[in-house]
Amino acid sequence: MLFLITLTIGTALAAALQGARRSARSAARVGLAIAMVVAGVSHWLNPVPFQQHLPPWGARSRGADPRHGCARANVAVNRS
């Protein structure tokens, strides 16, 4: 639910800042990017609710390292 609220606010903000010069599709793209960044940051800052969904034999039992996620994000950004 929080993701949908963030997506709606991000899209509305992008549409307001871009004005009539860009399409609704462009505003939706920027809104989705904002929502994904907010979701990613919330995973890193408060991982406990998300780790509760992992099986006991998974990363939670070994202690997930937030630096691993940062490294993967860095690789993904530098590839594009």
Phi, psi and omega per residue, in radians:
M1 nan -0.720 3.117
L2 -1.093 -0.642 3.121
F3 -1.092 -0.757 -3.131
L4 -1.148 -0.658 3.100
I5 -1.147 -0.768 3.115
T6 -1.119 -0.696 3.111
L7 -1.091 -0.752 -3.140
T8 -1.150 -0.804 -3.138
I9 -1.153 -0.748 3.127
G10 -1.096 -0.715 3.125
T11 -1.183 -0.744 3.118
A12 -1.122 -0.703 3.109
L13 -1.134 -0.750 3.118
A14 -1.129 -0.714 3.118
A15 -1.128 -0.681 -3.141
A16 -1.201 -0.661 -3.114
L17 -1.345 -0.547 3.141
Q18 -1.402 -0.475 3.131
G19 1.252 -2.695 -3.067
A20 -1.471 -0.084 -3.058
R21 -1.346 -0.276 3.138
R22 -2.095 2.881 -3.110
S23 -1.471 2.913 3.071
A24 -1.150 -0.540 3.113
R25 -1.109 -0.693 3.110
S26 -1.151 -0.715 3.100
A27 -1.137 -0.684 3.110
A28 -1.143 -0.647 3.104
R29 -1.106 -0.777 3.112
V30 -1.176 -0.701 3.102
G31 -1.079 -0.700 3.098
L32 -1.158 -0.677 3.099
A33 -1.100 -0.729 3.107
I34 -1.103 -0.771 -3.139
A35 -1.114 -0.674 3.122
M36 -1.167 -0.681 3.105
V37 -1.136 -0.768 3.118
V38 -1.082 -0.748 3.127
A39 -1.122 -0.745 3.125
G40 -1.117 -0.747 3.127
V41 -1.140 -0.685 3.129
S42 -1.169 -0.559 3.063
H43 -1.143 -0.705 -3.110
W44 -1.299 -0.651 -3.079
L45 -1.361 -0.569 -3.121
N46 -2.414 1.377 -3.039
P47 -1.384 -0.232 -3.022
V48 -1.003 -0.850 -3.136
P49 -1.069 -0.512 -3.119
F50 -1.450 -0.569 3.117
Q51 -1.231 -0.417 3.132
Q52 -1.147 -0.352 3.137
H53 -1.513 -0.153 -3.123
L54 -1.427 2.604 3.097
P55 -1.222 2.754 -3.095
P56 -1.111 -0.418 -3.137
W57 -1.538 0.032 -3.062
G58 -1.556 -2.705 -3.054
A59 -1.146 -0.457 -3.100
R60 -1.112 -0.705 -3.094
S61 -1.233 -0.478 3.130
R62 -1.557 -0.181 -3.119
G63 1.466 1.632 -3.134
A64 -1.142 2.396 -3.116
D65 -1.763 2.060 -3.111
P66 -1.107 -0.376 3.114
R67 -1.158 -0.505 3.112
H68 -1.098 -0.768 3.100
G69 -1.123 -0.662 3.091
C70 -1.118 -0.722 3.132
A71 -1.130 -0.714 3.122
R72 -1.155 -0.688 3.120
A73 -1.141 -0.678 3.130
N74 -1.114 -0.747 3.124
V75 -1.121 -0.753 -3.131
A76 -1.099 -0.695 -3.130
V77 -1.229 -0.700 -3.090
N78 -1.303 -0.321 3.097
R79 -1.295 -0.559 -3.060
S80 -1.505 nan nan
